[in-house]
Amino acid sequence: MKIIDIKDPSLFQALVRKIYIAEYGKNYQVVDDSGGDNGLDGYDRENKDLHAIFCPIKPETSDYKRKYKSDLEKANELKTRFGYEIKRFIFITPTPLREPLQRDLRNIALEKGFDDGLNISAEYLETLMRKHNYLIDEFPMLSYPQVSDELKKITTEINKITQKLHSEDVERENIDNKDIVKSKDPINLFQGSDKKKIKLLKKSLYDDEEIGFESVTEYYSTTTDIPSKLEAMSVLAIYYFKRNDVNNAEAILREAANISSQYKLSAEEAYFHAHTANILSFEASRLDLIGVHKSKMKQSLGVAFESKEEQQRSIEKVKELEEQSTIEMRKALIISSKAQNLEAFYEVMLQFAWTNAYHAYPFVTINHQEEINRSLRGIRAAFERLISISPILGQFQLSQTFLAYSYILGYLNKNSEAIQKAKISLNIAKKENIEILVNDANKQLSDLKKSDE
């Protein structure tokens, strides 16, 4: 996404303000607009420019003229009633206004006694952002050459680590490579957390859901131990997700990502952004699937179950969720690369594979092969990388990776491939005596064979 593509008013306002603060420093005035800003989005004391920031959600149908006329009235009041010295009124939008609107804006500003009225948009903002390029790190959802370079660095760094390992070898279960770490433990991102307490909290959720939920919530809300707080929040987010409570799961994951960022825990921050991407993709898939079923029922019964307007809103919601998921995944990739943490990168890649699977599933139900194959390419690319790095992280991860691959292939009705991956997972788990994964792989094989019957 580039600046011109932004349709989130809060994001656009935050970006514009950051850019102008970087440009003018203390001379740039911003206000807390939670109670109404009286038309003052930003004020450059040095040049006497008043900024009105406007980011419509639907630019193609937005009434720009009504907006800038209203803002010009407010600007005039700031000048005449509150004593602001304003020379130029600047209307800032992601997309540039058409020439007739820019001319009208200028004429009205002149009539109000301003020296000029002009429209500034993405092209100018991008010039300033390149000048203050450290801002790019604060807005990783935006696509710039620097972001592409960062993503290339991810591949370079991971390839350096894994250049001696090849996925073909792992597929043949060649797990005696000297580079493999002989570990039977799962990945642990929350270093220093109270593992015994977290284990008890998890158990309490299974033993008594209501009491367990209260215990986990109280613990994460009150503990001052940050790793323990974050791991408890992860437990709670998974609990919400399993109950299909996407809103609460998303909220707690975003909160956890912010806390991780505050304490400079980059690996955990990447983990939470990746899981946010996952649940947003899942919700988009669920809504898309509902739309598919309604369409099928209409075809078979000849009855429409929603109006065209409702259908369009559903389509727009799915698109919005998928865009948000992409933003979160991009954040996760960039942060995990900067952290140079292989465990974090593993988790991000795993969630990337699942987001592709969720995207593909509605298309499986209507046998849309082009979209299915596109998602499968992303899934296979993710697992090629995961299979390469798993042996470095340990035997648990190697077996778990093939099992996850099997789950996703089975989810997309690719049962023969799914069985193959589950068998590889089982063989590795048996060889290393990893009982939990032996049980999981056996159950997966049993489920896959039943679905084929």
N, C-alpha and C positions, 0 to 999 in steps of 0.2 A: 504494500500500500504506500502511495506517495501522498504528499500534502494535499494535492488536488482531489484525491479520492476520499478524504476524511469526511465522514457524515456524523461523527460524534461531537456535539457542541462542547462538551466538557473537555475532551481531548484537544480539540482545536484551540479553545481559549487558553488552556494550560500551555500548549506549544507556542502560541503567539506571544504570550506574556514572557515565557522563558527566553525567547529569541530577543525580545526588545530589552529585557533586563540585562542580557548579555551584551547588547549593543550600547545601551545608555547608562547602565549601572544604577546608582542612587538617584539619578535624574529622572528615572522612569517610575511613575506612581501607579500602583495597582491597589485595588480595594477588595475587601471581603464582600462579595456580592450575594451572600446568603440571604440578606434582608432587602435586596434590591440595590442596584448600583447607581441609580439615577442617571443612567446613560454613560457612566464613566467606566469603561472597560480598561482603559489605559491612558496615561497622560505623560507626554514627553515634555518636561519642564524646560529643557534647553531650547527645543525648536518650537515650543508652544503648539504641539500637535495633539489633538484629542482623537483617540482610537475607539471606534465602535466595532466590536468583533461579532461576526454573524456566520454561523455554520448551520445551514438548513439540513435536516435529515433527508428531505427529498428536494434536491436543488432544482430538478427539472420542473417542479410545480410550485416552487416557492415564490412569494410576492416580495421580491427584493426592494421594489420601489416603496411599498408601504413601510418596510422595515427602516430604510435609510431616512425616509421622511420623518418617521417617529423619533429616530435617534437624533436627527438634526434639531428637532424641537427641544429635546432634552439638552443637547449641547448648547443651544441658545440660552436656555434657562440657567445652565451652569455659568455661562459668561455674564449674563445680565443680573442674575439674582445672587449668585454665590461668588462672583468676583474672579472666576478663572480667566486668565488671559489665553485665549484660543485664537490662533492664526489659521490653522488648517484643520478641517474635519476629514478624517481618514476612515473609510469604511473597508474593513478587512474581511475577506471571504476566501474560501478555498479555491473556488473557480472564479475567473475574471468576469465582471459584468459586461454585457454587450455594449457597444459604443453609444447607442441612444440613451441607455440608462446612465452611463458614465457622464454623458453631457448633461443630462437632467440633474444628476447629483451635484455636479459642479455649479450649475445655474442656481439651484436652490440654496446652496452654501453661500454663494455670492450675494443672493438676495437677503440672507440672514446676517450679512455683514462680515463673513469670514473671508480671508484672503484666497482660499481655495477649498475645493472639495474633491477628493479623489478616491479611487478604489485601488487597494493593494491586494494581491492574491498570491497563489502558490509560487509562481516563478520568482518573485522578489523575495519571498520568505525563504525559499530554498537557497538563494544566494547568500542571505544572512546566516543561514544554518551552516552552510559550508565554511563560512568565515569563522564561526564559533563551533567547530566540529565536535567538541566534547559533548555537545547537547545530543548528538546522535545516540550516545550510550543511554541517555535518559528516555529516549523514545524508540526502543528497538522494534516496535511494530511498523516503523516506516522503512521503506526499501531504499537503500542508497548503495552506491558502489562499495562504501566502507563495510556495509553489512555483508555484502556478497564476499568481500575479502575475508571477513571473519569466518564465514561458513566454509570457505576454502581452507582456512587455517585449521578448522576442526578436522577436516578430512586428512590434511597433511600430518597433523599431530598423531591422530589415531593410526594412520598408516605406518608411521615410524614405529609405533609400539607393536603393531600387529604384523609387520612385514614378513616375519618368519613363520607366521601361521596362515594357513589357507583353509577356506571353508570346505574345499573338496576333501582335505585330510580329515577334518572333523566329521564330515558326512560318513566317512569310512570308519568312524569311531577310533581314529588314531589318537588316543588321548594319553600317550606316553611321552609326548614331546617334553623336552627338558625345560621349556619355558613355562609349563603348566604349574600353577600353584596347587599343591595338594591340600586344598581346603574343602571342608564339607559344610561350611556355614553359609547362610544366606547373606546377601549384601546388607550392610548396616550403615546408613547415612547419618544416623543421629548419635554420633559419638559422644559419650559422656552422659547419656540419658540414664535414668533410673530404670534399668531393664526389668527388674523384679516387679516394680510397681506397675509398669506398662503391661507386663504379662498378666498381672492380677486384674487390671482394668479390662483388658481384652476378654478374659475369662468371665468377668462379671456381666459383660454384655450378652454372652451366650447363656449364662446360668439364669439370669433374671433381667430381661431387656430393659424394663423401666428403671429399676434400681441401678443397673449397670450404666445406663445412659446418664443418669443424674451424677453418678460417681465420676465418669469420664469428663463430663462438662464442668463439674466443680473443680476437678483436679487441674485441667488445663487453664481454667479461669484464675486460679489462685496461686499455682506454683510459680516460684521465681526462677526456677532452673529452666533455662531456655531450651536446651536440647530435649528435656523431658516434656516441656510444654508443646514443642513442635511435633514430637512423636505422638503425643496424646491427641493433638489436632488431626494428625494423619489417620489415627484410629477412628476418630469421630467422623471424618470426611468419608471414609470407606463405609462406615455404618450408614450414613445418610444415602450414599450412592446405592448400596444394596437395597435400600427401601425406596428407591426411585425418587428420592427427595433431592432433585438436582439443585434447586435454589440454595438450600442450606449447605449442601456439599460445596457448591461453587463459592459461597460466601466465606466458609471457613478455610478453604484452600487459598483464596486470595488474601485473607487475613494472615495466614501462615507464611505466605510468600513475602508479604510486607515485613513481618517480624524477622524473617530470615535475612532480608535485605538490610534491615536496620542493624543487625548484629554481624553483617558481612559473612553470613554462612551461605556462600555461593552454591555449593552442591545441593543443600536443602532447598534453596530458592528455586533452582532449576527443576528439582523434583516436583515442587508444588505447582509451578507453572505448567509443567508437562501433564500433571494429573488434572489441572483445570482444563487444559486443551482436550483431554480425554473425555471428561464428562460433558463438555459443551458439544463435542462431536456426537456423543451418545444421544444427547437430547435432540440434536438436529436430526439424527437418524430416526429416532422415535416419532418425531412429528412428521417427518417425510414418509415414514411407513404408514402412519394414519391416513395421510393424503392418498397414498397408493391404494389402500383398502377401500376408502370412500369412492375413489375413481372406479375400482373394480365392481363395487356394489351398484354404482350408478349404471355401469354398462350392462350388468346382468338383470337388474330390476327396473331400469329406466327411470329411477328416482334420484334426484340430486339431494345430497345430504348437507350441502352448504352452498351459500350464495357465491357468486363470482368474487364479490368483495372479500368474503371470508377466506376463500381459496387463495386470493392474492396475498392477503395478510399472512396466511400460513406459509406461503412460499417465501415471502420476505423475511419472516421469522427464522426459517431454516437457513436462508442465506446469511442472515445476521449472525446466527450461532456458529456457522461454519467459518465466517470471517474472524469472529472472536477466537475460535479455536486455533486458527492459523496464527493469529497474533501471539497467543500464549505459547504455542509450540516454538515460534521463532525466538521468543524471549528465552525459553528453556535451552534451545540450542546454543544461542550466543553466550548465555551465562555459564553453561556447563563447559563450553570451550575455554572461556577465560579462566574458569576455576581449574582447568586441566585435571579434572577429577574423573577417572575412568568409571567409577561406580555411578556417579551422577549421569554420565553420558549413557551408560547402560540403561538406566531407568528412563531417560528421555527417549532413547531409541525404541524401547519396549512400548512406551505410551504412543509414540509416533506410529508404530505398527497397528496398535488398537484403534487409533483415530481413523486410519485408512480403512480398517475393517468395518467400523461403524458407518463410515461414509458409503461403503460398498453394499451393505446389507439390504437396503431398500431396493437396490437394482437387482439383487439376487432374486427377489420375489417376483420381478417382472422380466427376468432373464435378459437384462440389458448388458450384453457382453462387453461392449466398448468401455462402459464405466467400470464394470467389474474388473476387467483386465488392467485398466489404468490404476485402480486401487491395489490390485495384486502386485503390480510392478513396484509400487511404493513399499508394500509389505515385504516382498522378497528382498528388496534393497536393504531394508531395515534389518531383516534377519541375517542377511549375509554379513553385515557389520557386527551384529550381536553374536553370531556364531564365531566370528574371528576373535572378538575380545573376551568372550566368556571363559575360555580356558585360563586366561591370565588372572581372572578374578576367582577362579576355583571350580571344583567339580560340581558343587551345588548349582552354580550359575549355568554351567554347561548343560546339565540335565534339565534344569528349569527352562532354559532357552528353547530347547527342542520341544518341551511340553507346551510352552506358551505358543510356539509355532503351530503345534498340533491343535490347540484350542482355537486359534484364529482360523486355520484352514477348515476345521470342522464347523465353525460358526458360519463360514461361507459355503458350506456344503461340498467342500473338496475332501471327501472322506478318505479316499485311497491315499492321498498325500498325507492327510492328517494321521492315519494309522502308521504310516512309515515313520513320521517324526516321533510319534508316541513310543514306538518300539525302540528307537535310538535313545530316547530319554530313559526308558525303563532299563535298557542294558547298561547305561552309564551309572544309573542309580543303584542297580544291583551290584555292579562291580565295586562301587565305593561304599556299599552298605548304608545308603541314605534312605532310611525306612520311609520317611514321609513322602518322598518323591516316588518311591517304588509303589506305594499305595495309590498316589494320585495318578501315576501313569497307567497302572492296571485299571483303575476306574475309567479313565479316559478311553482306553482300548475297548473296555466292555460297552461303554456308552456309544462309541462309534459303530461297533458291530451290531448293536441293537437297532440303531437308526438305519442301517443298511438292510435289515431284514424286512 
